[in-house]
Amino acid sequence: MDGIDQLIETSHLFGNDARFVLLGGGNTSLKINETMWIKASGTQLGTISENGFVKMSLVKLQKIWGRAYSDDPKLREAQVLSDMMNSREEGETLRPSVEVLLHSFLPFPCVVHLHPALVNGMTCGQTGLDSCSSLFPDAVWIPLVNPGFILANVVRKAFLEYKERTGNFAKVIFLQNHGVFVAGDSFAEINGLYARIMDKLGSFVTRQPNFDEVKPNRKRFDAAVDAVSQYFGHSCVGFLNRELSNRIVTRDSFESVSSAFTPDHIVYSGFMPLWIDDSVFRTKTPVQAIIAECRSFEEKNGACPKVIAIQGTGAFCESDKSKLLFLDTMKVAAYSESFGGPRFMTADQIDFIRHWEVESYRAKAASGK
């Protein structure tokens, strides 16, 4: 039976591979008897140690399914969080991953949940469900649903229905606009399942994103860097590559990366990038015009843009983290072309994530706050 050493080794294996994990995304777990070790919220898979996992009582977690919770989403999630925290083993102080309930009911000792861009090309594609049914007939597909307790409930129901229909427990669960759960009797089995998933999808997609560097219009690019850095109050991260260049020709060409594909994108690169057309460079004061656009976005949306795309010029990000997730947005958009084109999260879901205490906590924990 796999133990804590294998859990840590597998976490490091995936956590240090950019194809699978960016920043704090993803989680892993291991069940031994009546205890489950699961990644703590905000910790990094690539560097996690035994102290980065939370020990949970499977008996206590099982009791949560029989409880009634409020119909009010905010109150419900607070009630479930309280019960989850009370399901920790004695002496545990860290907060478990939000997907702890989902991990707990899967009848396999090992679980690895990740958000690879290649996988999300399918889960965020218009024809994702049809492609999943064809490529992965033994997997479960979960339609778009709010994360947390509602998601765990939906997955649990679909998982049990699959068992009733086929006589088998599914080991792969794809979540629309989210990622994939893979479970197994060992981490070696999970590694093999992930390899097959990535190989199948890699053979299916028709185009890889092109991140070759493109030389920008220096005068416009430098003015944008100056403006956005003034707005943020610190140096911004500006860039231009071939993939981005092709998407910032017009507002229409930018549409495929103009919103959020998954919760991770919302947390690290914002719920939507700010688009600014090149008319700002035809004003007498381009720098001030760009700053005014940023402030207008902030006033309208109650949040600063983390990514600012300027027509024909480049993208200007609040941090290296926001750049990394915006690059991932472009990867997902490129891969989604093989699955009927991009499909973003709905406005209601984006709003839920933006105001969800769980994601706020995760972002603060990941930043050391």
Buried (B, 14 or more C-beta within 10 A) or exposed (E): EBEEEBBBEBBBBBBEBEBBBBBBBBBBBBBBEEEBBBBBBBBBBBEBEEEBBBBBBBEBBBEBEEEEBEEEBEEBBBBBBEBBBEBBBEEBEBBBBBBBBBBBBBEBBBBBBBBBBBBBBBBBBEBBBBBBEEBBEEBBBBEBBBBBBBBBBBBBEBBEEBBEEEEEBBBBBBBBBBBBBBBBEBBEBBBEBBEEBBEEBEEBBEEEBBBEEBEBBEEBBEBBBBBBBBBBEEEBBBBBBEBBBBBBEEEEEBBBBBBBBBBBBBBBBBBBBBBBBBEBBEEEEBBEBBBBBBEEBBEEBEEBBBBBBBBBBBBBBBBEBBBBBBBBBBBBBBBBBBBBBBBBBEEEBBEBBBEBEBBEBBBEBBEEE
